[in-house]
Amino acid sequence: MSAHCQLTGAQPGFGNAISHSHRRTSRRFDPNVQRKRYWLPGEGRYVRLRLSAKAIKTVDTIGVEAAVARIRARGVKV
């Protein structure tokens, strides 16, 4: 669960790396997951979230309270 976003649910995708000779080998496309700490005013505490770069922008837009509500709606413990 290391490369997994708590808000968007983004997780690794799989595909092929293609060399110059066109030989294919398996590879993994990881989302850009960062660990970020937010102040949650409703509960008076900090929460530490594992978010993709896209999800961090979403939190900036909708606010941390709404983002945590969405995460909890997905069934993830915060």
Contacts in CASP RR format, 6 or more apart in sequence:
PFRMAT RR
TARGET T0000
AUTHOR 0000-0000-0000
METHOD contacts of the structure
MODEL  1
MSAHCQLTGAQPGFGNAISHSHRRTSRRFDPNVQRKRYWLPGEGRYVRLR
LSAKAIKTVDTIGVEAAVARIRARGVKV
2 33 0 8 1.000
3 11 0 8 1.000
3 12 0 8 1.000
3 30 0 8 1.000
3 31 0 8 1.000
3 33 0 8 1.000
4 10 0 8 1.000
4 11 0 8 1.000
4 31 0 8 1.000
4 33 0 8 1.000
4 50 0 8 1.000
5 11 0 8 1.000
5 31 0 8 1.000
5 33 0 8 1.000
5 50 0 8 1.000
5 51 0 8 1.000
5 52 0 8 1.000
5 54 0 8 1.000
5 55 0 8 1.000
6 49 0 8 1.000
6 50 0 8 1.000
6 51 0 8 1.000
6 55 0 8 1.000
6 71 0 8 1.000
6 74 0 8 1.000
6 76 0 8 1.000
6 78 0 8 1.000
7 49 0 8 1.000
7 51 0 8 1.000
7 52 0 8 1.000
7 55 0 8 1.000
7 58 0 8 1.000
7 59 0 8 1.000
7 67 0 8 1.000
7 70 0 8 1.000
7 71 0 8 1.000
8 51 0 8 1.000
8 52 0 8 1.000
8 54 0 8 1.000
8 55 0 8 1.000
8 58 0 8 1.000
9 74 0 8 1.000
10 31 0 8 1.000
10 33 0 8 1.000
10 52 0 8 1.000
10 54 0 8 1.000
10 55 0 8 1.000
11 31 0 8 1.000
12 28 0 8 1.000
12 29 0 8 1.000
12 30 0 8 1.000
12 31 0 8 1.000
13 28 0 8 1.000
13 29 0 8 1.000
13 30 0 8 1.000
14 26 0 8 1.000
14 27 0 8 1.000
14 28 0 8 1.000
14 29 0 8 1.000
15 26 0 8 1.000
15 27 0 8 1.000
15 28 0 8 1.000
15 29 0 8 1.000
16 24 0 8 1.000
16 25 0 8 1.000
16 26 0 8 1.000
16 27 0 8 1.000
17 24 0 8 1.000
17 25 0 8 1.000
17 26 0 8 1.000
17 27 0 8 1.000
18 24 0 8 1.000
19 25 0 8 1.000
31 52 0 8 1.000
32 52 0 8 1.000
32 53 0 8 1.000
32 54 0 8 1.000
33 50 0 8 1.000
33 51 0 8 1.000
33 52 0 8 1.000
34 50 0 8 1.000
34 51 0 8 1.000
34 52 0 8 1.000
34 53 0 8 1.000
34 56 0 8 1.000
35 48 0 8 1.000
35 49 0 8 1.000
35 50 0 8 1.000
36 48 0 8 1.000
36 49 0 8 1.000
36 51 0 8 1.000
36 56 0 8 1.000
37 46 0 8 1.000
37 47 0 8 1.000
37 48 0 8 1.000
37 49 0 8 1.000
38 46 0 8 1.000
38 47 0 8 1.000
38 49 0 8 1.000
38 59 0 8 1.000
38 64 0 8 1.000
39 45 0 8 1.000
39 46 0 8 1.000
39 64 0 8 1.000
40 46 0 8 1.000
40 47 0 8 1.000
40 64 0 8 1.000
40 65 0 8 1.000
40 68 0 8 1.000
41 65 0 8 1.000
42 65 0 8 1.000
47 64 0 8 1.000
47 68 0 8 1.000
47 78 0 8 1.000
49 67 0 8 1.000
49 71 0 8 1.000
49 78 0 8 1.000
51 59 0 8 1.000
55 67 0 8 1.000
58 67 0 8 1.000
59 67 0 8 1.000
68 78 0 8 1.000
71 78 0 8 1.000
72 78 0 8 1.000
END
